[in-house]
Amino acid sequence: MSMKKFILTVCFYCLVSVQVIAQQLSPPLLGERELLDIVQRYHPVAKKARLSVEQAGAAILSARAGFDPVAGISLSEKTFSGTTYYHHLQPELRVPLWYGIDIVTGIEQLDGERINPESTIGKASYAGIVIPLAKNLLFDKRRAALKTAKIFYSLSLADQRSQLNDLLLQATKAYWHWAAWHAQYQVIAEAVLLNEKRLHLIRQAVLQGDRPALDTIEAETQLQAFRLQQTGALQELENARLELSVYCWNDHGDPYELPETVEPDLNLLRQQPAMQAIPSLDSLLTLLPVTHPALQQYTFKLQALAVERKMKFQELLPSLDFKYFQLGKGYNLLQAKSGPLFSNNYRYGVSFSMPLRLSRGRAEYRTARLKIQEAKLELDLKMLTLQNKVKAGYNTALALLSQAAILEKACDNYLRLQKGEELKFLNGESSLFLVNSREAKTLEAQQKKIKTTADFFAARSSLYWATGTLPGDF
């Protein structure tokens, strides 16, 4: 090897070393996990989903109002032509219990000159109970409202998870699209830098008479082709960065555009994804009924329909209500003289009603049963659809994983062929055309490998989405 060839070889490898050192300067990085944390905390869709859960919690509080004690007071008086017909004051407290029973207590003061003989004149007190003996005993509207509100709260949690799954899937796809173009741009930029230095060295060698002048055109043509790719890659990178910025919001609720200085974490793209990167298909299918929010929503919907059916069944029962009140003179009921029930100082009543044909009750109960059957059929169809999505997503991820492994080996082989051709070129045993051809093949294989690896991680996120799990649950 001549001294000039030796100098060219040393310069060539020095350029490569400079590139490696430059790569070690770490700019600000944005990893996938950091992005997803930002999206879950600050994105408007995520905030809106949390508000829906809070609204469902408020609905539970509203449904509990059916069991709140109610205090009331009634005051009435009638005076006509100088005659006081009556003066009636009646404070009352009603306490609803769980099994449709109401506890009622109060005091009463009634005075006047023309009072209904059935009424008790003067001061009186009473305490009693109102019991539905048939309809509304085992289940009533207030219990149905509370149970339904709790079910809808769980339903809102599942809906929140579903909305987050959709949002995080789109954010993850945008992230890996951005990361792929960033990595490809880096590879092309390195190739452009290397070819710029190579063109300079070739020109020096042509001036010294060591290389033919045609090599200058060959080197410049290769450089122009790579610069053209670099321009296109830069455009795609900028568009991908803007697309990703849609999912970036700050803690003040304002949109945040990613600066150009922020780079993705490319460690995963530089490594060969392992088979352990995705769970087994059997485990995914086993967890699907438990993890997917859409299936959980159907489960909660069936529970709500069961509550509705139970409530409609009450319409088939007769209305039989019993009321009993213990009465006492004065405002202190505890000191009033009273005997056994139904012996003295009491008031009771029984009311009964029942539609003879029960047409409305039978129709509404049948409708509730049909709604449950319809929801079960929808659940079965949804389950089959999601199982097929999981299987298709698993097959896609597995195929991309295999392709990434093949391209990893292909990149190594192309790079070895390129290095061997470069060594032969430096020894005068090859041409610059062959070196450029080898380099172009290497660059093409590296780009394919980067894109395929990024597609794999995006497909893995789609697989998680198909199972209804958030990234990082496995």
C-alpha positions in Angstrom: 0.0 0.0 0.0 1.4 3.4 -1.0 1.7 6.3 1.4 -1.1 8.2 -0.4 -3.4 5.2 -0.1 -2.5 4.8 3.5 -3.3 8.5 4.2 -6.7 8.1 2.5 -7.4 5.1 4.6 -6.5 6.8 7.8 -8.6 9.9 6.9 -11.6 7.7 6.0 -11.6 5.9 9.4 -11.0 9.1 11.2 -14.2 10.5 9.7 -16.1 7.5 11.0 -14.6 8.0 14.5 -15.7 11.7 14.4 -19.2 10.7 13.6 -19.3 8.2 16.5 -18.1 10.9 18.9 -20.7 13.3 17.7 -23.4 10.8 18.3 -22.4 10.5 21.9 -23.5 14.1 22.5 -27.0 13.5 23.9 -29.8 16.0 23.1 -33.0 16.1 25.1 -34.9 12.8 24.7 -38.6 12.0 24.8 -39.4 8.4 25.4 -42.6 6.6 24.7 -43.5 6.2 28.3 -42.9 10.0 29.0 -45.1 10.9 26.1 -47.9 8.6 27.3 -47.7 10.1 30.8 -48.1 13.6 29.3 -51.0 12.5 27.2 -52.8 10.9 30.1 -52.3 13.9 32.4 -52.9 16.9 30.1 -54.6 15.9 26.9 -58.2 17.4 26.7 -59.7 14.0 25.8 -58.1 12.4 28.9 -59.4 15.3 31.0 -62.9 15.0 29.5 -62.9 11.3 30.3 -62.1 12.0 33.9 -64.9 14.6 34.1 -67.3 11.9 32.9 -66.2 9.7 35.8 -66.8 12.6 38.2 -70.2 13.2 36.8 -71.1 9.5 37.4 -69.9 10.0 41.0 -72.2 12.9 41.4 -75.0 10.8 40.0 -74.5 8.3 42.9 -74.7 11.2 45.4 -77.9 12.3 43.7 -79.4 8.7 43.9 -78.5 8.5 47.6 -80.9 11.4 48.1 -83.7 8.9 48.0 -82.6 7.7 51.4 -82.0 11.1 53.0 -84.3 11.9 56.0 -86.8 14.6 55.1 -88.0 17.2 57.5 -91.1 19.2 56.8 -93.6 21.5 58.4 -97.2 22.2 57.5 -98.9 25.4 58.8 -102.5 26.3 57.9 -105.2 28.6 59.4 -108.7 29.6 58.5 -110.6 32.6 59.9 -113.9 33.8 58.4 -116.4 36.3 59.7 -114.6 36.7 63.0 -114.6 32.9 63.6 -111.4 30.9 63.8 -112.2 27.7 62.0 -108.9 26.1 62.7 -105.2 26.7 63.4 -103.0 23.7 62.4 -99.3 23.3 62.9 -97.6 20.0 62.0 -93.8 19.5 61.9 -92.8 16.0 60.6 -89.7 13.9 60.0 -89.6 11.0 57.5 -86.7 8.6 57.5 -86.6 6.2 54.5 -85.1 2.8 55.1 -83.5 0.3 52.6 -86.4 -2.2 52.3 -89.0 0.3 51.1 -90.0 1.1 54.7 -90.4 4.7 56.0 -90.2 5.7 59.6 -92.5 8.8 60.3 -92.6 10.9 63.4 -93.9 14.3 64.2 -95.9 16.6 66.5 -99.2 18.3 65.8 -101.1 21.3 67.3 -104.7 21.8 66.3 -107.0 24.5 67.7 -110.2 26.2 66.4 -113.9 26.4 66.7 -114.9 24.3 63.7 -112.7 21.2 63.6 -113.3 17.9 62.0 -114.4 15.5 64.7 -111.9 12.9 63.5 -109.0 15.3 64.3 -107.3 15.5 67.7 -107.6 18.9 69.3 -104.7 20.4 71.1 -101.2 19.1 71.3 -100.4 15.6 70.0 -97.4 13.5 68.9 -97.1 10.5 66.8 -94.5 8.0 65.5 -95.1 5.2 63.1 -94.1 3.1 60.1 -95.2 2.7 56.5 -94.6 -0.7 55.0 -95.2 -1.9 51.5 -96.3 -5.6 51.9 -96.2 -6.6 48.2 -95.1 -4.1 45.6 -91.9 -2.1 46.4 -91.1 -4.3 49.5 -88.1 -6.2 48.0 -87.3 -3.6 45.4 -88.4 -0.1 44.6 -87.4 3.0 42.6 -85.0 4.5 45.0 -83.0 1.3 45.4 -83.1 0.8 41.7 -81.8 4.4 41.1 -78.9 3.9 43.6 -77.9 0.5 42.1 -78.1 1.9 38.6 -76.0 4.9 39.5 -73.3 2.7 40.9 -73.4 0.5 37.8 -73.1 3.6 35.6 -70.1 4.8 37.6 -68.3 1.5 36.8 -69.5 1.9 33.3 -68.0 5.4 33.1 -64.7 4.0 34.4 -64.7 1.4 31.6 -65.6 4.2 29.1 -62.8 6.3 30.4 -60.3 3.4 29.9 -61.7 2.9 26.4 -61.2 6.5 25.5 -57.7 6.5 26.9 -56.9 3.3 24.9 -58.0 5.0 21.7 -56.1 8.2 22.5 -52.9 6.4 23.6 -52.9 4.2 20.5 -53.0 7.2 18.2 -50.3 8.9 20.3 -48.1 5.8 20.2 -48.4 5.4 16.4 -47.5 9.1 16.0 -44.5 8.6 18.3 -43.1 5.7 16.4 -43.8 7.4 13.1 -41.7 10.3 14.3 -39.0 8.1 15.8 -38.7 6.1 12.5 -38.2 9.2 10.4 -35.8 10.7 12.9 -33.7 7.5 12.8 -33.9 7.4 9.0 -32.9 11.0 8.8 -29.9 10.4 11.0 -28.8 7.4 8.9 -29.1 9.5 5.7 -27.4 12.5 7.2 -24.5 10.3 8.2 -24.3 8.9 4.6 -24.4 12.5 3.2 -21.6 13.6 5.6 -19.5 10.6 4.7 -20.0 11.1 0.9 -19.1 14.8 1.2 -15.8 13.8 2.8 -15.3 11.1 0.3 -15.9 13.5 -2.6 -13.3 15.8 -1.1 -10.8 13.0 -0.8 -11.5 11.8 -4.3 -10.9 15.2 -5.7 -7.6 15.4 -3.9 -6.7 12.0 -5.3 -7.6 13.1 -8.8 -5.5 16.2 -8.6 -2.6 14.0 -7.5 -3.2 11.6 -10.3 -4.1 8.6 -8.1 -7.7 8.4 -9.3 -9.4 8.9 -12.7 -11.5 12.1 -13.1 -14.6 10.0 -13.7 -14.5 9.0 -10.0 -15.3 12.6 -9.2 -18.6 12.4 -11.1 -19.3 9.1 -9.6 -18.9 10.4 -6.1 -20.8 13.6 -6.8 -23.7 11.6 -8.2 -23.9 9.4 -5.1 -23.8 12.5 -2.9 -26.6 14.2 -4.9 -28.8 11.1 -4.6 -28.3 11.0 -0.8 -28.9 14.7 -0.4 -32.2 14.3 -2.3 -33.1 11.5 0.2 -32.1 13.8 3.1 -34.3 16.6 1.9 -37.3 14.2 1.7 -36.5 12.7 5.1 -36.3 16.1 6.7 -39.7 17.0 5.3 -41.2 13.8 6.6 -39.5 14.3 10.0 -41.0 17.8 10.4 -44.4 16.6 9.4 -44.2 13.7 11.9 -43.0 16.1 14.6 -46.0 18.4 14.0 -48.3 15.3 14.0 -47.0 14.2 17.4 -47.3 17.7 18.8 -51.1 17.3 18.6 -50.8 15.0 21.6 -48.5 17.3 23.6 -50.2 19.6 26.1 -48.8 21.4 29.2 -50.2 21.5 32.7 -51.9 24.8 31.9 -54.1 23.2 29.3 -52.3 24.8 26.4 -51.1 23.0 23.3 -47.3 22.5 23.1 -45.3 22.1 19.9 -42.3 19.9 20.3 -39.1 21.8 19.6 -36.7 20.6 17.0 -34.0 20.0 19.6 -36.1 17.2 21.3 -35.3 13.8 19.9 -37.0 10.4 20.4 -35.3 7.6 22.3 -33.9 5.4 19.5 -32.4 2.7 21.7 -35.3 0.3 20.9 -35.0 1.0 17.2 -31.3 0.2 17.3 -31.8 -3.1 19.1 -33.3 -6.3 17.8 -36.8 -6.7 19.4 -37.0 -10.0 21.3 -39.8 -12.5 21.1 -40.5 -11.6 24.8 -41.6 -8.2 23.6 -45.2 -9.5 23.2 -47.2 -11.8 25.4 -48.4 -15.2 24.2 -51.6 -15.3 22.2 -53.2 -17.7 24.7 -52.6 -15.3 27.6 -54.0 -12.4 25.6 -57.2 -14.3 24.7 -57.6 -15.5 28.3 -57.4 -11.9 29.7 -59.5 -10.4 27.0 -62.9 -10.7 28.8 -61.4 -9.2 31.9 -59.3 -6.4 30.5 -61.2 -5.0 27.5 -63.4 -2.0 28.5 -65.9 -2.7 25.7 -66.7 -6.1 27.1 -66.8 -4.6 30.6 -69.3 -2.1 29.4 -71.6 -4.8 28.1 -71.3 -6.5 31.4 -72.3 -3.4 33.3 -75.1 -2.8 30.7 -76.4 -6.3 31.5 -76.3 -5.5 35.2 -78.3 -2.3 34.6 -80.8 -4.2 32.5 -81.1 -6.7 35.3 -82.0 -3.9 37.7 -84.5 -2.6 35.2 -86.1 -6.1 34.8 -86.3 -6.5 38.6 -88.0 -3.1 38.8 -90.4 -4.0 36.1 -91.3 -7.2 37.9 -92.7 -5.0 40.7 -95.3 -3.8 38.3 -96.7 -7.3 38.3 -97.3 -7.3 42.1 -100.4 -5.7 43.8 -99.9 -2.5 45.7 -100.5 -3.4 49.4 -99.4 -0.7 51.9 -99.7 -0.8 55.7 -99.4 2.2 57.9 -99.3 2.3 61.7 -98.8 5.2 64.1 -98.6 5.3 67.8 -100.3 8.4 69.2 -99.7 10.4 72.3 -101.1 13.5 74.0 -98.6 16.4 74.2 -95.3 16.8 72.5 -93.4 14.0 74.4 -94.4 10.8 72.8 -92.2 8.7 75.2 -94.2 9.9 78.2 -97.6 9.2 76.6 -99.6 6.4 78.0 -100.1 3.6 75.5 -101.0 0.0 75.7 -100.2 -2.9 73.3 -100.5 -2.4 69.6 -104.1 -2.0 68.3 -105.4 -1.5 71.9 -105.3 2.3 72.5 -103.7 5.5 71.1 -103.1 4.3 67.6 -104.0 4.9 64.0 -103.5 2.5 61.2 -104.5 2.0 57.6 -104.3 -0.5 54.8 -104.5 0.3 51.1 -104.8 -2.2 48.2 -104.9 -1.8 44.4 -104.1 -4.0 41.5 -104.7 -3.7 37.7 -107.0 -6.6 36.7 -105.2 -7.4 33.4 -101.6 -6.3 34.3 -101.2 -5.3 30.6 -98.6 -2.6 31.2 -96.7 -4.7 33.8 -96.5 -7.7 31.5 -95.5 -5.6 28.5 -92.7 -3.7 30.3 -91.4 -6.9 32.0 -91.3 -8.7 28.6 -89.5 -5.7 27.1 -86.9 -5.8 29.8 -86.2 -9.5 29.2 -85.9 -8.9 25.5 -83.4 -6.1 26.1 -81.2 -8.5 28.1 -81.3 -11.1 25.3 -80.4 -8.4 22.8 -77.4 -7.2 24.9 -76.2 -10.8 25.4 -76.2 -11.4 21.6 -74.3 -8.1 21.1 -71.8 -9.2 23.8 -71.2 -12.5 22.0 -70.6 -10.7 18.7 -68.3 -8.2 20.3 -66.3 -11.0 21.9 -65.8 -12.8 18.6 -64.9 -9.5 16.9 -62.3 -8.6 19.5 -60.8 -12.1 19.5 -60.3 -11.9 15.8 -58.7 -8.4 16.2 -56.3 -9.8 18.8 -55.4 -12.8 16.6 -54.9 -10.5 13.6 -52.8 -8.0 15.7 -50.7 -10.8 17.1 -50.0 -12.2 13.6 -49.0 -8.8 12.4 -46.7 -8.2 15.3 -45.2 -11.6 14.9 -44.6 -11.1 11.2 -42.9 -7.7 11.7 -40.8 -9.2 14.5 -39.6 -11.9 12.1 -39.0 -9.3 9.3 -37.0 -7.1 11.7 -34.8 -10.1 12.6 -34.1 -10.8 8.9 -33.4 -7.2 8.1 -31.0 -7.0 11.1 -28.9 -9.8 9.6 -29.2 -8.3 6.1 -27.9 -4.9 7.4 -24.9 -6.7 8.9 -24.2 -8.5 5.7 -24.6 -5.5 3.5 -22.3 -3.5 5.8 -19.7 -6.2 5.6 -19.9 -6.3 1.8 -19.6 -2.5 1.8 -16.5 -2.5 4.1 -14.9 -5.2 2.0 -15.6 -3.3 -1.2 -14.2 -0.1 0.4 -11.0 -2.0 1.3 -10.7 -3.4 -2.2 -11.2 0.1 -3.6 -8.4 1.5 -1.4 -6.2 -1.3 -2.6 -7.0 -0.5 -6.2 -8.9 -3.7 -6.7 -12.4 -2.2 -7.1 -14.2 0.8 -8.5 -16.0 3.6 -6.9 -19.2 2.5 -8.7 -19.2 -0.8 -6.8 -18.5 1.0 -3.5 -21.4 3.3 -4.1 -23.7 0.4 -5.1 -22.8 -1.4 -1.9 -23.3 1.7 0.2 -26.7 2.4 -1.4 -27.8 -1.2 -0.6 -26.6 -0.8 3.0 -28.5 2.5 3.4 -31.6 1.0 1.9 -31.5 -2.0 4.2 -30.9 0.2 7.3 -33.9 2.3 6.4 -36.1 -0.8 5.9 -34.9 -2.2 9.2 -35.7 1.1 11.0 -39.2 1.3 9.5 -40.0 -2.3 10.2 -38.8 -2.1 13.8 -40.9 1.1 14.3 -43.9 -0.6 12.7 -43.4 -3.5 15.1 -43.7 -1.3 18.1 -46.7 0.4 16.7 -48.3 -3.0 15.9 -47.5 -4.1 19.5 -49.5 -1.0 20.7 -52.3 -1.9 18.4 -52.3 -5.4 19.9 -52.5 -3.9 23.4 -55.4 -1.7 22.2 -57.2 -4.8 20.8 -57.0 -6.5 24.2 -58.2 -3.3 25.9 -55.0 -2.8 28.0 -53.0 0.3 28.4 -49.3 0.3 27.3 -47.2 -1.0 30.2 -49.9 -3.3 31.7 -48.0 -6.4 30.5 
